Amino acid sequence: MDNGRQDKKPWDKWYWQDYLSDTGLAACSLAAQGLWMRMLAIMARSKKKGYLLDGNQNMTMEILARLVGSTIQEVKPLLEELKQHEVFSISDDGIIYNRRMVREAEISEKRAEAGKIGGLSKKQKSSKSQANTLARSASASASASVYASVYASEYEEEEKGMEKETKKAVQIELPSWIDPSIWNDYLEMRKKIRKPATQKAQELIIKKLEQLKLSGQDPNRVLEQSIENSWQGVFPLKEVSEDQDLELKRLIIGWGEMEGRRRYEQMKKAREEGL
């Protein structure tokens, strides 16, 4: 790889239709077309893009033949064929070049220069804009500090009042048959799973616990079951085997609490019926 290449890009745009519609190239033999493709690759990596150079000098036929893995005797008539059909051009210095590649290299260079000038202008504008932004930020920060110091005490008082209201809103009177410590553990668990119990939710849970109690269930043990399994709701206690318990837990993890239990009951029923 030549370190002094004009174009550092390892790739080029290639227009297949243009290549196929080149009547001069199409008139050449397949061998000449193959040589031209290899020459294009060499010229694309040249120090002066688009020119057939060996370093900074005109490439001899001997070196070209060596680069394409051929001989002078084979390359010479193929070059004559390409020249006859005006596939390439020759500069005043006698250097073979590809017209399109040279033209696109010149356009690319002009765009790069324009980009540098535009980038410098944008950088200058950006620096000026940043300075103005910093000045505005400093002014805004000073105003904000004054505002904060004036209204901080009022805000703190308001927030404390809101906190008291929130605590008051979730307080609920427990029946004598519910252990307060277990109930508080249940509420904490609900917070941890990001499903805090509102006052209405707590009332519904207590109502369901009362129904379970009337059916012979221990409401505190029901709450402990929900705490142990991180369940949002409360469910009847069931005596299940270790395997069934693991199966139930897997279904709840995979489908959620309600859907997991529903599927577990369906599976259990199907087993009992011998399905």
Backbone as CSV, one residue per row, in Angstrom:
resi,resn,N_x,N_y,N_z,CA_x,CA_y,CA_z,C_x,C_y,C_z
1,MET,0.848,-1.194,0.000,0.000,0.000,0.000,0.879,1.237,0.000
2,ASP,0.624,2.195,-0.906,1.397,3.426,-0.964,0.913,4.401,0.089
3,ASN,1.836,4.877,0.926,1.454,5.781,2.000,1.072,7.165,1.488
4,GLY,1.574,7.521,0.296,1.309,8.870,-0.213,0.133,8.955,-1.142
5,ARG,-0.805,8.007,-1.052,-1.954,8.001,-1.951,-2.776,9.270,-1.818
6,GLN,-3.272,9.746,-2.969,-4.110,10.946,-2.968,-5.439,10.672,-2.270
7,ASP,-6.029,9.531,-2.540,-7.321,9.145,-1.957,-7.098,8.026,-0.952
8,LYS,-7.421,8.256,0.316,-7.178,7.268,1.371,-8.308,6.243,1.498
9,LYS,-9.416,6.447,0.755,-10.546,5.525,0.885,-10.192,4.151,0.312
10,PRO,-10.579,3.076,1.017,-10.289,1.730,0.516,-11.356,1.222,-0.455
11,TRP,-12.276,2.079,-0.856,-13.362,1.652,-1.731,-13.731,2.779,-2.689
12,ASP,-14.508,2.448,-3.718,-15.008,3.424,-4.687,-16.435,3.059,-5.081
13,LYS,-17.181,4.056,-5.512,-18.492,3.769,-6.098,-18.273,3.085,-7.438
14,TRP,-19.095,2.112,-7.726,-18.953,1.387,-8.993,-20.315,1.318,-9.668
15,TYR,-20.409,1.870,-10.865,-21.659,1.903,-11.604,-21.637,0.787,-12.663
16,TRP,-22.252,-0.314,-12.331,-22.202,-1.484,-13.207,-22.792,-1.209,-14.583
17,GLN,-23.878,-0.475,-14.618,-24.524,-0.200,-15.904,-23.607,0.608,-16.820
18,ASP,-22.895,1.581,-16.248,-21.965,2.384,-17.034,-20.838,1.511,-17.594
19,TYR,-20.373,0.579,-16.749,-19.289,-0.306,-17.175,-19.743,-1.192,-18.342
20,LEU,-20.959,-1.748,-18.194,-21.469,-2.648,-19.236,-21.846,-1.908,-20.514
21,SER,-22.223,-0.624,-20.396,-22.666,0.132,-21.573,-21.519,0.870,-22.269
22,ASP,-20.279,0.692,-21.791,-19.108,1.295,-22.442,-18.846,0.539,-23.756
23,THR,-19.227,1.155,-24.876,-19.128,0.461,-26.180,-17.680,0.187,-26.572
24,GLY,-16.782,1.086,-26.201,-15.378,0.875,-26.527,-14.839,-0.349,-25.831
25,LEU,-15.151,-0.490,-24.541,-14.678,-1.645,-23.784,-15.350,-2.916,-24.271
26,ALA,-16.641,-2.809,-24.619,-17.378,-3.989,-25.087,-16.813,-4.516,-26.407
27,ALA,-16.178,-3.632,-27.172,-15.608,-4.043,-28.454,-14.281,-4.773,-28.289
28,CYS,-13.727,-4.705,-27.074,-12.437,-5.353,-26.813,-12.635,-6.828,-26.495
29,SER,-11.562,-7.563,-26.612,-11.602,-8.989,-26.265,-11.759,-9.166,-24.768
30,LEU,-12.158,-10.369,-24.373,-12.341,-10.644,-22.950,-11.021,-10.486,-22.185
31,ALA,-9.915,-10.860,-22.808,-8.610,-10.725,-22.171,-8.271,-9.257,-21.934
32,ALA,-8.582,-8.402,-22.925,-8.313,-6.966,-22.781,-9.201,-6.359,-21.695
33,GLN,-10.443,-6.814,-21.619,-11.345,-6.328,-20.573,-10.832,-6.719,-19.191
34,GLY,-10.298,-7.930,-19.095,-9.746,-8.374,-17.815,-8.532,-7.561,-17.421
35,LEU,-7.678,-7.234,-18.378,-6.506,-6.398,-18.101,-6.939,-5.016,-17.635
36,TRP,-7.980,-4.475,-18.288,-8.480,-3.143,-17.913,-9.010,-3.126,-16.475
37,MET,-9.662,-4.188,-16.071,-10.173,-4.259,-14.699,-9.021,-4.228,-13.698
38,ARG,-7.946,-4.942,-13.987,-6.774,-4.937,-13.112,-6.108,-3.563,-13.100
39,MET,-6.077,-2.921,-14.259,-5.493,-1.573,-14.334,-6.308,-0.566,-13.521
40,LEU,-7.632,-0.715,-13.554,-8.496,0.171,-12.758,-8.168,0.039,-11.270
41,ALA,-7.960,-1.196,-10.819,-7.640,-1.432,-9.411,-6.306,-0.779,-9.047
42,ILE,-5.327,-0.847,-9.952,-4.013,-0.234,-9.701,-4.135,1.287,-9.678
43,MET,-4.909,1.854,-10.615,-5.057,3.311,-10.707,-5.846,3.876,-9.513
44,ALA,-6.768,3.064,-8.968,-7.546,3.519,-7.812,-6.667,3.659,-6.581
45,ARG,-5.558,2.893,-6.519,-4.653,2.931,-5.370,-3.391,3.745,-5.640
46,SER,-3.390,4.432,-6.778,-2.217,5.216,-7.165,-2.062,6.451,-6.288
47,LYS,-0.826,6.963,-6.209,-0.590,8.191,-5.446,-1.366,9.357,-6.041
48,LYS,-1.546,9.338,-7.351,-2.394,10.320,-8.023,-3.544,9.538,-8.626
49,LYS,-4.663,9.570,-7.943,-5.766,8.666,-8.282,-6.198,8.795,-9.737
50,GLY,-6.376,7.612,-10.363,-6.836,7.558,-11.735,-5.721,7.423,-12.746
51,TYR,-4.460,7.589,-12.293,-3.310,7.516,-13.200,-2.545,6.219,-12.960
52,LEU,-2.036,5.651,-14.043,-1.272,4.403,-13.963,0.188,4.753,-13.637
53,LEU,0.487,4.795,-12.333,1.799,5.224,-11.870,2.501,4.131,-11.080
54,ASP,3.821,4.181,-11.125,4.667,3.357,-10.265,5.325,4.321,-9.300
55,GLY,4.706,4.486,-8.138,5.151,5.541,-7.226,4.735,6.876,-7.789
56,ASN,5.730,7.710,-8.143,5.436,9.015,-8.737,5.742,9.045,-10.228
57,GLN,6.122,7.915,-10.799,6.545,7.889,-12.192,5.608,7.031,-13.046
58,ASN,5.727,7.260,-14.339,4.939,6.499,-15.297,5.271,5.003,-15.151
59,MET,4.247,4.188,-15.159,4.457,2.749,-14.993,4.875,2.134,-16.322
60,THR,5.982,1.391,-16.280,6.455,0.729,-17.500,5.613,-0.508,-17.786
61,MET,5.668,-0.954,-19.029,4.919,-2.140,-19.416,5.425,-3.373,-18.668
62,GLU,6.719,-3.389,-18.358,7.298,-4.519,-17.638,6.707,-4.653,-16.233
63,ILE,6.612,-3.515,-15.546,6.057,-3.538,-14.179,4.571,-3.866,-14.219
64,LEU,3.844,-3.318,-15.207,2.414,-3.619,-15.337,2.210,-5.113,-15.547
65,ALA,3.027,-5.699,-16.429,2.910,-7.135,-16.698,3.171,-7.948,-15.431
66,ARG,4.140,-7.503,-14.631,4.464,-8.210,-13.397,3.310,-8.097,-12.391
67,LEU,2.700,-6.907,-12.294,1.606,-6.687,-11.338,0.360,-7.506,-11.680
68,VAL,0.116,-7.697,-12.970,-1.089,-8.449,-13.363,-0.790,-9.931,-13.559
69,GLY,0.467,-10.337,-13.261,0.823,-11.756,-13.352,0.911,-12.260,-14.775
70,SER,1.440,-11.421,-15.671,1.526,-11.810,-17.077,2.916,-11.465,-17.623
71,THR,3.008,-11.418,-18.962,4.280,-11.087,-19.621,4.082,-9.883,-20.523
72,ILE,5.223,-9.245,-20.910,5.152,-8.095,-21.809,4.541,-8.501,-23.144
73,GLN,4.912,-9.706,-23.625,4.406,-10.188,-24.912,2.877,-10.309,-24.909
74,GLU,2.312,-10.662,-23.740,0.847,-10.816,-23.642,0.167,-9.486,-23.390
75,VAL,0.788,-8.624,-22.573,0.164,-7.364,-22.183,0.183,-6.335,-23.315
76,LYS,1.256,-6.294,-24.086,1.420,-5.253,-25.111,0.276,-5.217,-26.120
77,PRO,-0.098,-6.332,-26.741,-1.213,-6.263,-27.721,-2.561,-5.932,-27.062
78,LEU,-2.712,-6.320,-25.802,-3.971,-6.010,-25.110,-4.067,-4.521,-24.824
79,LEU,-2.943,-3.898,-24.457,-2.923,-2.445,-24.255,-3.236,-1.719,-25.565
80,GLU,-2.678,-2.209,-26.659,-2.936,-1.605,-27.971,-4.415,-1.694,-28.319
81,GLU,-5.010,-2.819,-27.944,-6.447,-3.027,-28.205,-7.282,-2.025,-27.410
82,LEU,-6.937,-1.834,-26.143,-7.659,-0.876,-25.288,-7.472,0.546,-25.803
83,LYS,-6.264,0.861,-26.265,-5.981,2.196,-26.791,-6.752,2.440,-28.080
84,GLN,-6.798,1.434,-28.932,-7.498,1.552,-30.217,-8.972,1.888,-30.029
85,HIS,-9.581,1.321,-28.999,-11.010,1.549,-28.739,-11.241,2.692,-27.738
86,GLU,-10.176,3.448,-27.447,-10.243,4.656,-26.589,-10.851,4.361,-25.216
87,VAL,-10.475,3.215,-24.677,-10.957,2.865,-23.329,-10.280,3.750,-22.291
88,PHE,-9.000,4.074,-22.492,-8.293,4.960,-21.578,-7.787,6.179,-22.335
89,SER,-7.310,7.165,-21.576,-6.697,8.361,-22.165,-5.229,8.399,-21.772
90,ILE,-4.451,9.243,-22.494,-3.021,9.389,-22.201,-2.727,10.871,-21.998
91,SER,-2.082,11.190,-20.875,-1.760,12.582,-20.567,-0.621,13.078,-21.449
92,ASP,-0.341,14.375,-21.346,0.761,14.960,-22.124,2.097,14.344,-21.730
93,ASP,2.170,13.814,-20.512,3.403,13.171,-20.043,3.482,11.715,-20.471
94,GLY,2.450,11.256,-21.204,2.447,9.880,-21.662,1.956,8.883,-20.638
95,ILE,1.200,9.371,-19.630,0.698,8.497,-18.551,-0.740,8.085,-18.852
96,ILE,-0.985,6.805,-18.790,-2.348,6.288,-18.992,-3.221,6.685,-17.797
97,TYR,-4.448,7.110,-18.070,-5.353,7.445,-16.969,-6.795,7.142,-17.352
98,ASN,-7.613,6.984,-16.310,-9.045,6.727,-16.492,-9.795,8.041,-16.312
99,ARG,-10.509,8.451,-17.327,-11.136,9.772,-17.330,-12.109,9.968,-16.165
100,ARG,-12.956,8.998,-15.965,-13.975,9.140,-14.920,-13.354,9.160,-13.524
101,MET,-12.380,8.307,-13.302,-11.752,8.231,-11.988,-11.042,9.537,-11.642
102,VAL,-10.357,10.130,-12.634,-9.664,11.406,-12.417,-10.678,12.513,-12.129
103,ARG,-11.780,12.530,-12.898,-12.801,13.554,-12.718,-13.436,13.461,-11.324
104,GLU,-13.753,12.254,-10.890,-14.376,12.077,-9.575,-13.400,12.387,-8.443
105,ALA,-12.105,12.127,-8.657,-11.101,12.446,-7.640,-11.003,13.961,-7.460
106,GLU,-11.089,14.711,-8.571,-11.039,16.173,-8.499,-12.259,16.727,-7.769
107,ILE,-13.415,16.159,-8.066,-14.651,16.599,-7.396,-14.575,16.302,-5.903
108,SER,-14.095,15.109,-5.556,-13.982,14.711,-4.154,-13.043,15.637,-3.387
109,GLU,-11.937,16.024,-4.048,-10.959,16.910,-3.403,-11.559,18.290,-3.146
110,LYS,-12.314,18.800,-4.136,-12.959,20.111,-3.976,-13.987,20.088,-2.846
111,ARG,-14.736,18.997,-2.772,-15.733,18.868,-1.690,-15.069,18.806,-0.331
112,ALA,-13.941,18.102,-0.268,-13.220,17.987,1.003,-12.727,19.353,1.468
113,GLU,-12.214,20.162,0.528,-11.739,21.501,0.869,-12.894,22.380,1.334
114,ALA,-14.027,22.279,0.614,-15.208,23.061,0.999,-15.702,22.650,2.380
115,GLY,-15.609,21.340,2.663,-16.033,20.844,3.973,-15.174,21.377,5.098
116,LYS,-13.863,21.491,4.836,-12.953,22.027,5.856,-13.288,23.473,6.176
117,ILE,-13.558,24.258,5.114,-13.900,25.676,5.311,-15.218,25.800,6.061
118,GLY,-16.210,24.981,5.646,-17.514,25.006,6.323,-17.408,24.563,7.760
119,GLY,-16.574,23.534,8.001,-16.384,23.037,9.365,-15.765,24.067,10.261
120,LEU,-14.785,24.832,9.730,-14.128,25.878,10.510,-15.115,26.970,10.866
121,SER,-15.961,27.332,9.867,-16.968,28.370,10.109,-17.964,27.926,11.176
122,LYS,-18.389,26.649,11.082,-19.338,26.124,12.076,-18.718,26.092,13.467
123,LYS,-17.413,25.752,13.520,-16.722,25.687,14.814,-16.674,27.057,15.463
124,GLN,-16.388,28.090,14.634,-16.338,29.448,15.155,-17.698,29.885,15.670
125,LYS,-18.746,29.561,14.862,-20.107,29.908,15.288,-20.490,29.165,16.558
126,SER,-20.059,27.885,16.632,-20.386,27.067,17.795,-19.736,27.618,19.053
127,SER,-18.469,28.058,18.924,-17.762,28.623,20.075,-18.467,29.865,20.581
128,LYS,-18.901,30.714,19.621,-19.616,31.934,20.001,-20.943,31.602,20.668
129,SER,-21.623,30.592,20.102,-22.921,30.184,20.651,-22.764,29.611,22.050
130,GLN,-21.687,28.816,22.254,-21.429,28.231,23.576,-21.169,29.311,24.611
131,ALA,-20.425,30.343,24.201,-20.135,31.453,25.123,-21.430,32.141,25.545
132,ASN,-22.331,32.379,24.558,-23.618,33.014,24.881,-24.472,32.126,25.775
133,THR,-24.431,30.807,25.501,-25.205,29.857,26.306,-24.719,29.834,27.746
134,LEU,-23.392,29.827,27.917,-22.814,29.824,29.271,-23.214,31.077,30.034
135,ALA,-23.219,32.214,29.330,-23.598,33.464,29.983,-25.053,33.414,30.432
136,ARG,-25.934,32.885,29.522,-27.350,32.778,29.881,-27.560,31.793,31.027
137,SER,-26.787,30.682,31.013,-26.906,29.675,32.068,-26.509,30.237,33.425
138,ALA,-25.429,31.047,33.417,-24.966,31.640,34.672,-26.022,32.565,35.248
139,SER,-26.639,33.351,34.346,-27.681,34.275,34.786,-28.899,33.513,35.318
140,ALA,-29.265,32.436,34.592,-30.422,31.631,35.007,-30.160,30.937,36.332
141,SER,-28.921,30.459,36.528,-28.561,29.773,37.778,-28.663,30.720,38.960
142,ALA,-28.205,31.974,38.752,-28.266,32.957,39.836,-29.721,33.233,40.217
143,SER,-30.573,33.375,39.184,-31.996,33.636,39.446,-32.644,32.452,40.157
144,ALA,-32.270,31.248,39.713,-32.839,30.046,40.315,-32.444,29.917,41.771
145,SER,-31.192,30.276,42.087,-30.719,30.182,43.471,-31.510,31.104,44.378
146,VAL,-31.772,32.326,43.890,-32.551,33.287,44.684,-33.963,32.760,44.896
147,TYR,-34.557,32.252,43.808,-35.921,31.716,43.884,-35.990,30.559,44.876
148,ALA,-34.989,29.665,44.793,-34.981,28.493,45.660,-34.868,28.873,47.123
149,SER,-34.002,29.836,47.418,-33.810,30.218,48.816,-35.060,30.861,49.399
150,VAL,-35.815,31.588,48.556,-37.019,32.276,49.044,-38.151,31.293,49.322
151,TYR,-38.291,30.297,48.416,-39.449,29.408,48.498,-39.144,28.035,49.085
152,ALA,-37.912,27.780,49.492,-37.543,26.440,49.988,-38.353,26.042,51.210
153,SER,-38.470,26.946,52.174,-39.176,26.597,53.413,-40.648,26.290,53.142
154,GLU,-41.275,27.104,52.249,-42.689,26.869,51.927,-42.859,25.505,51.256
155,TYR,-41.911,25.162,50.363,-41.989,23.883,49.653,-41.865,22.709,50.623
156,GLU,-40.919,22.834,51.569,-40.709,21.758,52.543,-41.959,21.539,53.385
157,GLU,-42.588,22.629,53.789,-43.805,22.514,54.595,-44.924,21.846,53.807
158,GLU,-45.011,22.236,52.527,-46.062,21.663,51.669,-45.831,20.170,51.469
159,GLU,-44.556,19.780,51.264,-44.239,18.375,51.030,-44.510,17.538,52.279
160,LYS,-44.182,18.097,53.443,-44.457,17.382,54.692,-45.956,17.148,54.862
161,GLY,-46.735,18.174,54.482,-48.179,18.032,54.591,-48.704,16.947,53.667
162,MET,-48.146,16.903,52.452,-48.553,15.866,51.491,-48.182,14.486,52.000
163,GLU,-47.016,14.374,52.644,-46.561,13.091,53.168,-47.493,12.602,54.270
164,LYS,-47.912,13.545,55.107,-48.840,13.178,56.189,-50.161,12.698,55.616
165,GLU,-50.643,13.411,54.568,-51.903,13.025,53.944,-51.819,11.628,53.344
166,THR,-50.642,11.317,52.697,-50.454,10.010,52.080,-50.481,8.902,53.121
167,LYS,-49.761,9.135,54.218,-49.731,8.137,55.288,-51.117,7.938,55.886
168,LYS,-51.828,9.041,56.017,-53.164,8.963,56.579,-54.107,8.185,55.656
169,ALA,-53.904,8.348,54.342,-54.795,7.732,53.360,-54.693,6.211,53.361
170,VAL,-53.486,5.656,53.629,-53.315,4.212,53.547,-53.530,3.509,54.887
171,GLN,-53.767,4.261,55.951,-54.029,3.632,57.235,-55.415,2.990,57.217
172,ILE,-55.508,1.776,57.732,-56.776,1.062,57.731,-56.891,0.254,59.030
173,GLU,-58.092,0.156,59.514,-58.308,-0.576,60.770,-58.363,-2.074,60.482
174,LEU,-57.534,-2.833,61.201,-57.444,-4.277,60.980,-58.388,-5.032,61.918
175,PRO,-58.977,-6.114,61.425,-59.766,-6.979,62.313,-58.845,-7.621,63.356
176,SER,-59.426,-8.049,64.459,-58.626,-8.617,65.550,-57.943,-9.923,65.147
177,TRP,-58.476,-10.620,64.140,-57.920,-11.918,63.749,-56.750,-11.820,62.757
178,ILE,-56.352,-10.579,62.382,-55.172,-10.392,61.520,-54.019,-9.870,62.370
179,ASP,-52.902,-10.537,62.310,-51.709,-10.129,63.048,-51.133,-8.867,62.378
180,PRO,-51.047,-7.727,63.082,-50.558,-6.473,62.483,-49.149,-6.584,61.891
181,SER,-48.277,-7.336,62.566,-46.898,-7.453,62.064,-46.857,-8.212,60.735
182,ILE,-47.693,-9.283,60.612,-47.753,-10.037,59.355,-48.367,-9.170,58.264
183,TRP,-49.396,-8.414,58.649,-50.044,-7.517,57.680,-49.049,-6.475,57.153
184,ASN,-48.257,-5.887,58.051,-47.262,-4.896,57.639,-46.197,-5.523,56.739
185,ASP,-45.820,-6.770,57.039,-44.850,-7.471,56.191,-45.423,-7.681,54.786
186,TYR,-46.717,-7.979,54.751,-47.384,-8.170,53.463,-47.387,-6.870,52.646
187,LEU,-47.690,-5.744,53.320,-47.696,-4.455,52.635,-46.304,-4.080,52.139
188,GLU,-45.283,-4.394,52.944,-43.902,-4.128,52.531,-43.524,-4.938,51.303
189,MET,-43.970,-6.212,51.301,-43.700,-7.072,50.156,-44.347,-6.490,48.898
190,ARG,-45.558,-5.970,49.027,-46.256,-5.378,47.891,-45.478,-4.177,47.339
191,LYS,-44.876,-3.408,48.242,-44.065,-2.265,47.796,-42.832,-2.734,47.034
192,LYS,-42.219,-3.825,47.519,-40.999,-4.337,46.899,-41.250,-4.855,45.488
193,ILE,-42.433,-5.417,45.262,-42.741,-5.910,43.910,-43.408,-4.811,43.072
194,ARG,-43.365,-3.585,43.595,-43.885,-2.400,42.901,-45.386,-2.481,42.658
195,LYS,-46.077,-3.072,43.630,-47.538,-3.132,43.585,-48.101,-2.680,44.931
196,PRO,-47.799,-1.436,45.342,-48.263,-0.983,46.652,-49.779,-1.040,46.758
197,ALA,-50.262,-1.429,47.944,-51.707,-1.598,48.151,-52.351,-0.283,48.546
198,THR,-53.298,0.176,47.745,-54.055,1.370,48.086,-55.047,1.025,49.199
199,GLN,-55.729,2.029,49.716,-56.713,1.794,50.771,-57.828,0.873,50.269
200,LYS,-58.275,1.100,49.033,-59.328,0.273,48.475,-58.849,-1.165,48.324
201,ALA,-57.587,-1.336,47.868,-57.030,-2.681,47.692,-56.945,-3.408,49.030
202,GLN,-56.543,-2.684,50.066,-56.435,-3.301,51.391,-57.805,-3.761,51.891
203,GLU,-58.816,-2.964,51.640,-60.166,-3.334,52.066,-60.630,-4.612,51.363
204,LEU,-60.311,-4.726,50.082,-60.688,-5.919,49.317,-59.923,-7.151,49.791
205,ILE,-58.630,-6.970,50.113,-57.819,-8.088,50.613,-58.379,-8.595,51.938
206,ILE,-58.741,-7.668,52.818,-59.300,-8.062,54.122,-60.625,-8.796,53.940
207,LYS,-61.421,-8.319,52.985,-62.699,-8.978,52.716,-62.486,-10.413,52.228
208,LYS,-61.475,-10.605,51.376,-61.186,-11.944,50.864,-60.634,-12.831,51.979
209,LEU,-59.803,-12.248,52.847,-59.255,-13.010,53.984,-60.373,-13.470,54.919
210,GLU,-61.381,-12.612,55.049,-62.522,-12.962,55.904,-63.271,-14.160,55.318
211,GLN,-63.439,-14.181,53.989,-64.104,-15.311,53.335,-63.302,-16.599,53.518
212,LEU,-61.970,-16.480,53.397,-61.106,-17.653,53.585,-61.159,-18.142,55.027
213,LYS,-61.268,-17.197,55.948,-61.348,-17.554,57.376,-62.631,-18.341,57.648
214,LEU,-63.743,-17.900,57.036,-65.015,-18.585,57.230,-65.000,-19.992,56.640
215,SER,-64.116,-20.202,55.608,-64.024,-21.529,55.003,-63.032,-22.435,55.733
216,GLY,-62.508,-21.911,56.865,-61.610,-22.747,57.676,-60.131,-22.459,57.474
217,GLN,-59.813,-21.468,56.675,-58.410,-21.134,56.425,-57.894,-20.184,57.511
218,ASP,-56.571,-20.242,57.748,-55.922,-19.334,58.696,-55.496,-18.086,57.917
219,PRO,-56.135,-16.926,58.138,-55.832,-15.721,57.357,-54.372,-15.277,57.466
220,ASN,-53.792,-15.448,58.654,-52.392,-15.046,58.824,-51.457,-15.962,58.028
221,ARG,-51.784,-17.261,57.998,-50.978,-18.195,57.210,-51.138,-17.914,55.715
222,VAL,-52.358,-17.478,55.320,-52.609,-17.114,53.925,-51.729,-15.918,53.536
223,LEU,-51.656,-14.934,54.453,-50.803,-13.772,54.198,-49.333,-14.172,54.097
224,GLU,-48.909,-15.073,54.990,-47.519,-15.541,54.962,-47.210,-16.264,53.658
225,GLN,-48.201,-16.995,53.151,-48.023,-17.696,51.876,-47.774,-16.693,50.743
226,SER,-48.530,-15.598,50.750,-48.353,-14.574,49.719,-47.008,-13.877,49.866
227,ILE,-46.588,-13.648,51.110,-45.286,-13.003,51.359,-44.152,-13.892,50.869
228,GLU,-44.235,-15.193,51.190,-43.176,-16.134,50.814,-43.024,-16.245,49.305
229,ASN,-44.152,-16.134,48.585,-44.128,-16.318,47.135,-44.177,-15.005,46.348
230,SER,-44.168,-13.872,47.093,-44.248,-12.547,46.465,-45.476,-12.435,45.571
231,TRP,-46.623,-12.869,46.129,-47.875,-12.790,45.392,-48.588,-11.487,45.717
232,GLN,-49.160,-10.892,44.706,-49.889,-9.645,44.918,-51.178,-9.894,45.692
233,GLY,-51.865,-10.985,45.385,-53.134,-11.282,46.033,-53.005,-12.326,47.127
234,VAL,-54.159,-12.777,47.640,-54.190,-13.830,48.659,-55.019,-14.991,48.126
235,PHE,-54.559,-16.226,48.435,-55.180,-17.416,47.874,-55.300,-18.501,48.945
236,PRO,-56.248,-19.427,48.758,-56.426,-20.504,49.745,-55.150,-21.319,49.901
237,LEU,-54.928,-21.768,51.126,-53.790,-22.646,51.390,-54.054,-24.006,50.774
238,LYS,-53.021,-24.559,50.154,-53.184,-25.870,49.551,-52.030,-26.766,49.968
239,GLU,-52.389,-27.986,50.297,-51.364,-28.980,50.604,-50.945,-29.630,49.299
240,VAL,-49.752,-29.300,48.832,-49.269,-29.857,47.571,-47.911,-30.483,47.796
241,SER,-47.572,-31.419,46.919,-46.266,-32.051,47.011,-45.195,-31.070,46.587
242,GLU,-43.951,-31.410,46.858,-42.842,-30.515,46.511,-42.767,-30.298,45.005
243,ASP,-42.977,-31.367,44.224,-42.925,-31.260,42.772,-44.035,-30.361,42.239
244,GLN,-45.243,-30.540,42.809,-46.372,-29.717,42.384,-46.148,-28.255,42.751
245,ASP,-45.557,-28.034,43.935,-45.280,-26.674,44.387,-44.310,-25.981,43.427
246,LEU,-43.276,-26.684,42.997,-42.314,-26.124,42.047,-42.974,-25.853,40.698
247,GLU,-43.866,-26.770,40.307,-44.573,-26.605,39.043,-45.448,-25.360,39.078
248,LEU,-46.129,-25.153,40.204,-46.982,-23.985,40.370,-46.150,-22.700,40.315
249,LYS,-45.009,-22.721,40.982,-44.148,-21.537,41.008,-43.640,-21.204,39.607
250,ARG,-43.284,-22.239,38.851,-42.799,-22.007,37.494,-43.882,-21.383,36.615
251,LEU,-45.114,-21.867,36.782,-46.220,-21.314,35.994,-46.489,-19.861,36.369
252,ILE,-46.396,-19.553,37.656,-46.642,-18.183,38.113,-45.547,-17.248,37.592
253,ILE,-44.305,-17.719,37.616,-43.193,-16.911,37.103,-43.352,-16.665,35.606
254,GLY,-43.773,-17.705,34.891,-43.893,-17.591,33.441,-45.123,-16.841,32.968
255,TRP,-46.263,-16.991,33.685,-47.536,-16.438,33.195,-48.141,-15.371,34.092
256,GLY,-47.542,-15.130,35.247,-48.156,-14.204,36.188,-49.003,-14.971,37.191
257,GLU,-49.359,-14.298,38.250,-50.013,-14.969,39.365,-51.350,-15.604,38.999
258,MET,-52.278,-14.806,38.466,-53.632,-15.301,38.194,-53.627,-16.353,37.081
259,GLU,-52.941,-16.029,35.951,-52.917,-16.946,34.820,-52.162,-18.234,35.179
260,GLY,-51.074,-18.082,35.970,-50.302,-19.252,36.382,-51.132,-20.213,37.217
261,ARG,-51.901,-19.656,38.150,-52.756,-20.507,38.995,-53.856,-21.165,38.170
262,ARG,-54.408,-20.415,37.209,-55.479,-20.981,36.368,-54.947,-22.165,35.571
263,ARG,-53.772,-21.998,34.999,-53.186,-23.079,34.213,-52.831,-24.282,35.101
264,TYR,-52.375,-23.979,36.322,-52.034,-25.066,37.246,-53.276,-25.899,37.572
265,GLU,-54.410,-25.212,37.805,-55.650,-25.908,38.130,-56.114,-26.759,36.943
266,GLN,-55.935,-26.225,35.725,-56.317,-26.982,34.530,-55.473,-28.249,34.396
267,MET,-54.170,-28.108,34.627,-53.270,-29.260,34.540,-53.597,-30.292,35.606
268,LYS,-53.900,-29.798,36.815,-54.211,-30.687,37.921,-55.494,-31.475,37.641
269,LYS,-56.479,-30.756,37.077,-57.755,-31.389,36.761,-57.582,-32.450,35.680
270,ALA,-56.736,-32.119,34.678,-56.497,-33.055,33.580,-55.808,-34.311,34.090
271,ARG,-54.877,-34.182,35.034,-54.208,-35.339,35.610,-55.174,-36.207,36.380
272,GLU,-56.066,-35.543,37.154,-57.039,-36.304,37.964,-58.006,-37.087,37.081
273,GLU,-58.305,-36.525,35.884,-59.242,-37.180,34.983,-58.535,-38.191,34.061
274,GLY,-57.218,-38.265,34.229,-56.433,-39.213,33.446,-56.214,-38.827,32.017
275,LEU,-56.254,-37.496,31.761,-56.055,-37.017,30.384,-54.577,-36.880,30.097
